[in-house]
């Protein structure tokens, strides 16, 4: 087995070296550096080449079955692939809510027809998804959602509104929670999929303090959704929703991990403040703060690796995604606060070409939403207290 893995590692290393474009070995500096795919993608240099090359081997989703566009790799092989990508500072070939959230839910709850229809397109980057969960009056109390799906024979008629729908204005399809039974709160919810180009669907961006608008309001006015696009049984959507939320929190927790391609935090501090006579960052307080952060980040990386191994082996605690989500988002906020601190007052500059349109300041402001999206930090801490520490309610 060890010999087989050694062979796999050497072959993987050679293939990555030969096929990863130079542009895809640079640090991700802005949202445009991330490849999302979809029907109308805005590819940057090297993105499509890298995505297509990885998809041809099923390595955009290496641990998915080959029948659904995956690589069919074992957990050990998947780990080797990630390690070898990190070794050459290769970027993720495809960012996708389809990969990180919907895909795992379809693998568990979807019909064979749904898996063949959607998973292969997700793996190839042909379809971009958004998530229709939160509503104006159903945030942390998600089960009180009111968006309705009226039974119309072989289809539903959906009416309602979603809010904080990330990239709804850019997505091709949405996975959406709807109410199919008003007599039961959690037991009256269904999980449906539909095309954002469907008649009656509209979106409106929500302007944030960062000046960017990844979030949208999404409106559904008599939208026709075939029942074949319902995942799992009618009124059993809460089971799918909870399972998907665990994967969403795992995805968000990844913000806490260091980005590939150098150390933007330390590099930025050195460029701004400079080094002392001993070759250390000249500001001792900031130096200590960055060192503390790096220790926390390393510990989080080790915990993340252990959690993924336990998850693949079926031994993970159901509440572990809440631990990962909480700590990962706190780390991400700390990283950006340190980047702003190292830049001093100049880091607050908002519009010049030199600051890339205030990229760092806008990114720092954007991180404030990390502790809200995907379940607030307060909710995650309550879950940890109850489910892991077993404290009284």
Residue pairs with C-beta under 8 A, 6 or more apart in sequence:
5 76
5 77
5 80
8 77
8 80
9 80
9 84
12 80
12 81
12 84
13 84
13 87
15 57
16 84
16 85
16 88
16 90
17 88
19 50
19 53
20 50
20 53
20 85
20 88
20 90
21 45
21 46
21 49
21 50
22 46
23 44
23 45
23 46
23 47
24 46
24 47
24 50
24 90
24 91
24 93
25 88
25 89
25 90
25 91
25 261
26 33
26 89
26 91
26 261
27 89
27 259
27 260
27 261
27 262
27 264
28 34
28 91
28 259
28 260
28 261
29 264
29 356
29 359
30 356
30 359
31 212
31 214
32 42
32 44
33 44
33 91
34 91
34 92
34 95
35 41
35 43
35 44
35 47
35 48
35 50
35 51
35 91
35 92
35 93
35 94
35 95
35 125
36 94
36 95
36 96
36 125
36 128
36 167
36 170
37 51
37 94
37 96
37 124
37 125
37 126
37 127
37 128
38 125
38 126
38 127
38 128
38 170
38 171
38 172
39 126
39 127
39 128
39 172
41 48
41 125
41 128
50 90
50 91
50 93
51 60
51 93
51 94
51 125
53 93
54 60
54 93
54 94
55 69
55 93
55 94
55 123
55 124
55 125
57 71
58 64
58 66
58 69
58 70
58 71
58 72
58 73
58 123
59 71
59 81
59 93
60 69
60 93
60 94
60 96
60 99
60 123
60 124
60 125
61 68
61 69
61 70
61 71
61 99
61 103
61 122
61 123
62 70
62 71
62 73
62 77
62 78
62 81
63 70
63 71
63 73
63 74
63 75
63 78
63 312
64 70
64 71
64 72
64 103
64 107
64 119
64 123
65 72
66 72
67 115
67 116
68 107
68 115
68 116
68 119
68 120
68 123
69 119
69 120
69 121
69 122
69 123
69 124
70 119
70 123
71 78
71 81
73 81
75 309
75 312
75 313
78 312
79 308
79 309
85 260
86 260
89 260
89 261
89 262
90 260
91 260
91 261
94 125
96 103
96 122
96 125
96 128
96 129
97 128
97 129
97 130
97 131
97 166
97 171
98 118
98 122
98 127
98 128
98 129
99 122
99 123
100 247
100 248
100 250
100 251
101 129
101 131
101 175
101 244
101 247
101 248
101 251
102 118
102 122
102 129
102 175
102 244
103 119
103 122
104 243
104 244
104 247
105 175
105 191
105 231
105 240
105 243
105 244
105 247
106 114
106 115
106 118
106 119
106 231
107 115
107 119
108 243
109 191
109 231
109 232
109 239
109 240
109 243
110 118
110 119
110 231
110 232
113 228
114 193
114 229
114 231
118 127
118 193
121 127
122 129
127 172
127 173
128 167
128 170
128 171
128 172
128 173
129 171
129 172
129 173
129 174
129 175
130 165
130 166
130 167
130 168
130 170
130 171
130 173
130 174
130 175
130 196
130 218
131 165
131 166
131 174
131 175
131 176
131 248
132 147
132 162
132 165
132 174
132 175
132 176
132 177
132 218
133 142
133 145
133 162
133 176
133 177
133 241
134 142
134 162
134 163
134 164
134 165
135 145
135 146
135 147
135 160
135 161
135 162
135 163
136 161
136 163
137 144
137 146
138 144
138 145
138 146
140 375
140 376
140 379
142 177
142 241
143 185
143 186
143 189
143 238
144 185
145 160
145 177
145 178
145 179
145 189
146 160
146 179
147 158
147 159
147 160
147 161
147 162
147 176
147 177
147 178
147 179
147 220
148 158
148 159
148 160
148 178
148 179
148 180
148 182
149 156
149 157
149 158
149 178
149 179
149 180
149 190
149 192
149 225
150 156
150 157
150 158
150 159
151 180
152 224
154 226
154 227
155 224
155 225
155 226
155 227
156 178
156 180
156 190
156 192
156 224
156 225
156 227
156 230
157 222
157 223
157 224
157 225
158 176
158 178
158 192
158 194
158 200
158 220
158 222
158 223
158 224
158 225
159 220
159 221
159 222
159 223
160 178
160 220
161 217
161 218
161 219
161 220
162 168
162 176
162 217
162 218
162 220
163 206
163 215
163 217
163 218
164 206
164 215
164 216
164 373
165 174
165 203
165 215
165 216
165 217
165 218
166 214
166 215
166 216
166 373
167 214
167 216
168 174
168 196
168 203
168 216
168 217
168 218
169 203
169 205
169 213
169 216
171 196
172 195
172 196
172 197
173 193
173 194
173 195
173 196
174 193
174 194
174 196
174 201
174 218
175 191
175 192
175 193
175 231
175 244
176 191
176 192
176 193
176 194
177 189
177 190
177 191
177 237
177 241
178 189
178 190
178 191
178 192
178 237
179 188
179 189
179 190
180 188
180 189
180 190
180 234
180 235
180 237
181 187
181 188
181 235
182 188
184 235
186 238
187 235
187 238
188 235
189 235
189 237
189 238
189 241
190 230
190 232
190 234
190 235
190 236
190 237
191 230
191 231
191 232
191 236
191 237
191 240
191 241
192 225
192 229
192 230
192 231
192 237
193 225
193 229
193 230
193 231
194 201
194 223
194 225
194 229
195 201
196 203
198 223
198 224
198 225
199 223
199 224
200 220
200 221
200 222
200 223
200 224
201 218
201 219
201 220
201 221
201 223
202 218
202 219
202 221
203 216
203 217
203 218
203 219
204 216
204 217
204 219
205 213
205 215
205 216
206 213
206 215
206 216
206 217
207 213
208 214
208 215
208 365
208 366
208 369
209 365
209 368
210 361
210 362
210 363
210 365
210 366
211 350
211 358
211 362
212 362
212 366
214 366
215 369
231 237
231 240
232 239
232 240
245 321
245 374
245 375
246 318
246 321
247 321
248 374
249 321
249 322
249 324
249 325
249 374
249 375
249 380
250 307
250 311
250 321
250 324
250 325
251 374
252 325
252 328
252 329
252 370
252 373
252 374
253 304
253 321
253 324
253 325
253 327
253 328
253 329
254 304
254 328
255 328
255 329
255 331
255 332
255 367
255 370
256 297
256 300
256 304
256 327
256 328
256 329
256 330
256 331
256 332
256 335
257 297
257 300
257 301
257 304
257 328
258 297
258 301
264 339
265 290
265 293
265 335
265 338
265 339
265 342
266 281
266 290
266 294
268 339
268 342
268 343
268 360
269 281
269 283
269 286
269 290
269 338
269 339
269 342
270 281
272 342
272 343
272 344
272 346
273 281
273 282
273 283
273 286
273 342
274 282
275 281
275 282
276 282
280 287
281 287
281 290
283 342
286 338
286 341
286 342
289 338
289 341
290 338
290 342
293 331
293 334
293 335
293 338
296 331
296 334
297 331
297 335
300 327
300 328
300 331
303 323
303 324
303 327
304 324
304 328
307 316
307 320
307 324
310 316
310 320
311 320
317 387
317 388
318 387
319 383
319 384
319 387
319 388
320 388
322 375
322 380
322 383
322 384
322 387
323 380
323 384
323 388
325 374
325 375
325 380
326 377
326 380
326 381
326 384
329 367
329 370
329 371
329 377
330 371
330 377
332 367
332 370
333 367
333 368
333 370
333 371
336 360
336 363
336 364
336 367
337 364
339 347
339 360
339 364
340 347
340 348
340 360
340 361
340 364
341 347
343 360
346 355
347 360
347 361
348 361
349 355
349 358
349 361
350 357
350 358
350 361
350 362
351 357
351 358
352 358
355 361
371 377
385 391
386 393
